[in-house]
Amino acid sequence: MLKTYINTIPLTKFILVVDSLESRDSKLFSYLVKQQLSHRNHTIQYCAFEGCFKKTQDKYGACSDVVLHDFVSHKQEKAEDELEQLANKTLGSDVLIVDSLANAIFQLGLSRTYRIFNTMKNNKAIKQIIAVIHEDILPGDSDAIIKYFSHLSTLRIDIFKALTESPRLKYEYKKIGGRVIADIEAYKFEEEQLLTNKLAKPDAKKLLENAKPKQINPEELTTFKIGLTDEEKLARDRVVLPYLPSANENPAEEEGKIFYQLDEVDDWDEEDPDDDLDI
């Protein structure tokens, strides 16, 4: 289950949440942050790259374990320096949270951002990284960019657009031994608690049975009658067609004979056609 991999001890190193404008869910991101606030054994370095920084201050500023970093109004050089300092931090036990990895790429560029997060992942002083990346606002090839950071992540969570009552999550968890666990779960929140439900795999036989084409009744396609009733079919079979042999005839006896019956209007000349030749 997804909750197990989120709350596992030791903490999974890099949680990457992939969403878009249509599938964005702020409740999931808030849940991940609150899970870290509940531990109370490390400092949260919150890097705000999007939205209004004042709202982030109002939400998390009162928490003594949260250190806020304003990258919304920072210039590029200052943002890079501050993020580099966090990446190379050697003391303490910190959890780094980035609310928009796409905005960080806009400010610092792809190569610099990737290098900084790679340093963070290898830094033992940073216990966990939680980053959200909005795939629909990424510059350039969004699939390639997400692939780069997915390679760094140890738990990737993709949020699907809510087509049903319960939206769905697809996650990939990389265990220390190299094994990858992937699954899709439906999820919802009840009183700020995340509830997930593993989806049952569809039965292939039932899918094939349901995929068989439905029998089409021609009568339902027109406003007039096409088919015949049983009585009409029986009457049709009783009709004797004139070009078919009757039951009293024996086809074997008459085989190979040609009969010609003269009509009254037939022109039949009985005179010798060569009479004028004096032969």
C-alpha positions in Angstrom: 0.0 0.0 0.0 1.1 3.5 -0.8 0.9 4.7 2.9 3.3 2.1 3.9 6.0 3.4 1.5 5.4 7.0 2.5 5.7 6.3 6.2 8.4 3.6 6.1 11.4 3.9 8.4 14.0 4.8 7.4 12.4 7.4 5.2 12.4 6.8 1.5 15.0 9.3 0.1 13.2 11.1 -2.7 9.5 11.3 -3.2 8.5 12.8 -6.5 4.9 13.7 -7.1 3.9 14.2 -10.8 0.7 16.0 -11.6 -0.8 18.5 -14.0 -3.3 21.3 -14.0 -6.2 18.8 -14.6 -5.0 16.3 -12.0 -3.5 18.6 -9.3 -4.4 17.7 -5.7 -3.1 20.0 -3.1 -4.5 17.7 -0.3 -1.9 15.0 -1.2 1.0 17.5 -1.0 -0.3 18.9 2.3 -0.6 15.3 3.6 3.0 14.6 2.8 4.1 17.8 4.6 2.0 17.0 7.7 3.4 13.5 7.9 6.9 15.0 8.3 5.6 17.6 10.8 4.3 14.7 13.0 7.7 13.1 13.4 9.2 16.1 15.3 12.7 14.6 15.0 14.1 16.7 12.1 13.9 20.2 10.6 11.8 20.8 7.5 13.4 23.1 4.9 10.4 24.3 2.9 11.4 25.8 -0.5 8.5 27.9 -2.0 8.9 28.3 -5.7 5.3 29.0 -6.7 2.2 31.0 -5.6 2.2 33.7 -3.0 4.9 33.3 -0.3 2.7 35.2 2.2 0.2 32.3 2.0 2.9 29.8 2.7 4.0 31.8 5.7 0.5 31.9 7.1 0.2 28.1 6.7 3.6 26.9 8.0 5.3 30.0 9.5 4.0 29.2 13.0 5.6 25.7 13.0 8.9 25.8 14.9 10.3 22.9 12.9 9.8 24.6 9.5 12.3 26.9 7.9 10.8 28.7 5.0 12.8 29.7 1.9 11.4 32.3 -0.4 12.3 31.5 -4.0 9.3 33.2 -5.5 10.9 36.7 -5.3 14.6 35.7 -5.3 16.7 36.5 -8.3 18.3 33.6 -10.1 21.8 34.0 -8.6 20.5 34.2 -5.1 18.2 31.3 -5.5 20.9 29.1 -6.9 23.3 30.0 -4.0 20.7 29.3 -1.3 19.7 26.0 -2.9 23.3 25.0 -3.2 23.8 25.7 0.5 20.9 23.5 1.4 22.2 20.7 -0.9 25.7 20.8 0.7 24.4 21.0 4.3 26.5 18.7 6.5 24.9 19.1 9.9 21.5 18.3 11.3 18.7 16.0 10.1 16.6 17.8 7.5 13.7 17.1 5.2 13.7 19.2 2.1 10.3 20.1 0.5 9.9 21.8 -2.9 6.4 22.8 -3.9 7.2 23.2 -7.7 10.2 21.6 -9.3 9.1 23.0 -12.7 9.5 26.6 -11.4 13.0 25.7 -10.1 13.9 24.5 -13.6 12.6 27.8 -15.0 14.8 29.8 -12.6 18.0 27.7 -12.6 17.9 25.6 -15.8 17.5 21.9 -16.1 21.2 20.9 -15.8 21.8 23.0 -12.6 18.6 21.9 -11.0 19.4 18.2 -11.7 22.9 18.6 -10.4 21.7 20.2 -7.1 19.0 17.6 -6.5 21.5 14.8 -7.2 23.8 16.3 -4.6 20.8 16.5 -2.2 20.0 12.8 -2.7 23.6 11.8 -1.9 23.8 14.1 1.1 23.3 12.0 4.3 22.3 15.1 6.3 19.1 15.3 4.2 16.9 12.5 5.3 14.2 13.0 2.7 13.3 15.1 -0.4 9.7 15.8 -1.3 9.2 17.5 -4.6 6.2 18.2 -6.8 6.6 18.6 -10.6 3.9 19.9 -12.8 4.4 18.2 -16.2 2.2 20.5 -18.2 4.3 23.7 -17.5 7.7 22.1 -18.0 9.9 23.7 -20.7 10.8 21.6 -23.7 10.4 17.8 -23.6 8.4 17.3 -20.4 8.6 13.5 -20.7 12.4 13.5 -20.9 12.7 15.9 -17.9 10.4 13.8 -15.8 12.4 10.8 -16.7 15.6 12.4 -15.5 14.1 13.2 -12.0 12.3 9.8 -11.9 15.7 8.2 -12.1 16.7 10.1 -8.9 13.5 9.4 -7.1 12.9 6.4 -4.8 9.1 6.8 -4.8 7.3 8.3 -7.7 3.6 9.1 -7.4 1.5 10.0 -10.5 -1.9 11.6 -10.0 -4.5 10.7 -12.5 -7.4 12.9 -13.6 -10.5 12.1 -11.6 -12.7 10.2 -14.1 -14.5 8.4 -11.2 -15.7 9.3 -7.7 -12.3 8.3 -6.3 -9.2 9.6 -8.1 -6.3 7.2 -8.7 -2.6 7.1 -8.0 0.1 5.3 -9.8 3.3 4.8 -7.8 6.7 3.2 -8.3 8.7 2.4 -5.2 12.4 1.4 -5.5 13.6 -0.8 -2.7 17.1 -0.8 -1.4 17.9 -4.1 -3.1 16.9 -2.8 -6.5 13.4 -4.3 -6.7 10.7 -2.0 -8.1 7.1 -2.2 -6.8 4.5 -0.6 -9.0 0.8 -0.4 -8.5 -2.4 1.7 -9.0 -4.7 2.6 -6.1 -7.8 4.6 -5.7 -7.5 7.2 -2.9 -9.5 9.7 -0.9 -9.2 11.8 2.2 -11.4 11.6 5.3 -10.6 14.1 8.0 -7.2 14.8 6.5 -6.3 11.1 6.5 -5.3 9.4 3.4 -7.2 6.2 2.5 -6.1 4.1 -0.4 -7.7 1.0 -2.0 -5.8 -1.4 -4.1 -7.6 -1.9 -7.4 -8.4 -5.5 -8.4 -6.9 -6.7 -11.7 -9.6 -7.3 -14.3 -10.3 -10.9 -15.4 -9.0 -11.4 -18.9 -11.7 -14.0 -19.7 -14.5 -11.7 -18.7 -13.0 -8.9 -20.7 -12.9 -11.2 -23.8 -16.5 -12.2 -23.2 -17.6 -8.6 -22.9 -15.7 -7.8 -26.0 -17.7 -10.2 -28.2 -19.8 -8.2 -30.8 -23.4 -7.9 -29.9 -25.9 -9.7 -32.1 -27.7 -7.1 -34.2 -31.5 -7.5 -34.8 -32.3 -6.0 -38.3 -35.9 -5.4 -37.1 -34.6 -2.8 -34.6 -32.8 -0.8 -37.4 -35.7 0.0 -39.6 -39.3 1.2 -39.3 -40.6 -1.5 -41.6 -40.8 -5.3 -41.3 -37.8 -7.2 -42.6 -38.0 -10.7 -41.2 -40.5 -13.5 -41.5 -42.6 -15.3 -39.0 -42.5 -19.1 -38.7 -45.8 -19.4 -40.5 -44.6 -17.2 -43.3 -41.3 -19.2 -43.6 -43.4 -22.5 -43.9 -45.7 -21.0 -46.6 -42.6 -19.9 -48.5 -41.1 -23.3 -48.5 -44.3 -24.8 -49.9 -44.3 -22.7 -53.0 -43.3 -24.9 -56.1 -41.1 -22.9 -58.4 -41.7 -23.6 -62.2 -38.0 -24.0 -63.1 -37.4 -26.8 -60.6 -38.1 -30.5 -61.4 -41.3 -31.9 -59.8 -41.3 -34.8 -57.5 -42.8 -37.2 -60.2 -40.0 -36.6 -62.7 -37.0 -38.8 -62.9 -34.0 -36.6 -63.9 -31.9 -39.7 -64.8 -34.2 -40.8 -67.6 -34.4 -37.5 -69.3 -30.8 -36.5 -69.0 -29.2 -35.4 -72.3 -32.4 -35.1 -74.4 -33.7 -31.9 -76.0 -37.4 -31.5 -76.9 -38.8 -28.8 -79.1 -42.5 -28.1 -79.4 -43.5 -26.1 -82.5 -45.7 -23.1 -82.1 -48.4 -22.0 -84.5 -46.4 -18.9 -85.4 -43.2 -20.7 -86.2 -42.0 -20.3 -89.9 -41.3 -23.8 -91.2 -40.4 -24.1 -94.9 -40.8 -27.8 -96.1 -39.5 -27.0 -99.7 -36.1 -28.1 -100.9 -33.8 -25.1 -100.5 -31.6 -26.3 -103.4 -34.4 -27.0 -105.9 -33.4 -24.1 -108.2 -29.9 -25.5 -108.7 -31.1 -28.5 -110.9 -29.0 -30.9 -109.0 
